[in-house]
């Protein structure tokens, strides 16, 4: 298996190339460099990433590597570092960036694009709406590239420079050219905390998440700083909230985590305070596939083991229709991200309603399960100290299920 990384470079720093795994040939098409350590530099006058991709397909048509990764000089403008590097661990095709859709006129992100004109000029027939990868970064096989003739790429190159908006059209048409699409929508988990987490607490929560069957490379962990306790393949995002109040602090971290997940993916939000039943991932994933645009409303059982219990009962969603994007939310990443941004903005401009009140009395669906989500409180609930649950977790294994009420998940389509 031969592998090649093709970089379209202008003036960006290429320090990141030192981390490219062994076994990958590096080719840099550059407008400013004539050499770079460890890379084959090809000077070029191409002004766009698309021009470099097309030029490489033409020049190397008969000598293509088995697998070619096409990226920009700064690939991380379109994909989180950990996600980018994880794509080099398997010899398969990948989409290296967020996946978006558009109509024949470029809506919603770029209205007015002459897509139908360009598709006719290069002789492809997309079915709208079409999907595309922002930045046009892909890992593709030789067979995929050679599914089109070299004459086809010559025509693409001519069209690319024939109109001011044509590069934006080419960006959106690459998946049609190469018949690329993201894998069936997967469920990601996002574990976030604005607290410092004790070893026993973190280990216990990660064990439950692992038992749920969530792949480590589909787990995003948002924390204050680099944490060596996090699974190696998980995606770490560092975000220390600027707000000390827990409401905006949570939303700052949620936004940071959601921004690195593909917009079209399904996401479960997870908290370090919560222990999740082992069947939680399957139950929630099925519901999200069924309902698509949903939020989940979850009853969480608090068990307070402090010397003077301050609370014992249900928290999160209650019968009056309170909404939460916290420990038991699920849905399309783009929808959750939009809601989190709106809630953070409303908090900062003074219109935020702390109880997330919706006042909805209809449109609910009850989903019952034998186990609840469980939140054990011991110690102070503050940004500085967090919950000191180490003693409880060290002395209790599965006994908490017997103390908890049935989980009720409620959702509303919108």
Beta strands, then each sheet from edge to edge (+ up, - down):
strand 1: 3-9
strand 2: 24-30
strand 3: 40-43
strand 4: 67-72
strand 5: 94-95
strand 6: 99-102
strand 7: 130-133
strand 8: 138-141
strand 9: 187-192
strand 10: 219-223
strand 11: 235-238
strand 12: 266-271
strand 13: 274-275
strand 14: 294-304
strand 15: 313-316
strand 16: 330-332
strand 17: 364-369
strand 18: 373-377
strand 19: 407-413
sheet 1: 3+ 2+ 1+ 4+ 8- 5+
sheet 2: 6+ 7-
sheet 3: 11+ 10+ 9+ 12+ 16-
sheet 4: 13+ 18- 14- 15+
sheet 5: 13+ 18- 14- 19+ 17-
end
